[in-house]
Amino acid sequence: MKIGIYGGTFNPPHLGHMAAARFAMDALGLDKLLFVPAALPPHKTLPEGTPPAAERLAMTELMADNLLRPGQVEVDDLELHRTGKSYSSDTIRALHERYPEDELWFLMGTDMFLTLQNWHEPEVILRYAGVAAFARTQSDCGEMLEIQSKYLHDTYGARVCTVQLPEIVEVSSTELRGMLARGEGGTYLCPAVYGYILMHGLYGTHADLTRLTDE
Ligand code: ATP
């Protein structure tokens, strides 16, 4: 079986995640895709107002359901059961132990891919999983991806595959959180979870919901 692993903070999940996941699944011919929300991402500080991990998990589950691939797309909460930083090397090692006969592919956007050698234990990640990288903005340069692929291959013997997404949705959770907090909507950027965000008053949307109710 070919299994994709798509880690992230998913704070909140957005259309960029969904589009990339869907196209990468098809491009790589994955049998299964696991979204893995991070408890404590090593690369970023969780901004103030970040919902508890359980809420990010619930939103990631909604995103997975909205991909309409039942039995193929799942959410794995293994990082939420660990303490300390959510190192991908621990996750990949654990998934290799769980699926020793299967081929693991770690999916990521350019921003993550270009710094992979600086992560904790990159050699462990690259020993147990191939890396599938995709652009997350139109200006992400294909040549940069090629140079990095060659570097990771030559240095770690990594299996690297660059996935050309037919559609790039240029959005980040940071941008989306800003829109939500300012009451600028954003439903089209996070269709799977917009209702959940409003219902739970996440990212400063509570005031908007009250205003809508009052009107
Ligand atoms: P934040 O703005 O809070 O830093 P983010 O939008 O970068 O969040 P993450 O959940 O941290 O989202 O990203 C998880 C993974 O999804 C990373 O590999 C990242 O490169 C990738 N990714 C994020 N946004 C996009 C996008 N618009 N298109 C393709 N991949 C994306």
Boltz pocket constraint, residues with backbone or C-beta under 6 A from the ligand:
constraints:
  - pocket:
      binder: B
      contacts: [[A, 7], [A, 8], [A, 9], [A, 10], [A, 11], [A, 12], [A, 15], [A, 16], [A, 17], [A, 20], [A, 44], [A, 107], [A, 108], [A, 109], [A, 110], [A, 111], [A, 112], [A, 134], [A, 135], [A, 136], [A, 137], [A, 168], [A, 169], [A, 170], [A, 171], [A, 172], [A, 173], [A, 174], [A, 175]]
      max_distance: 6.0
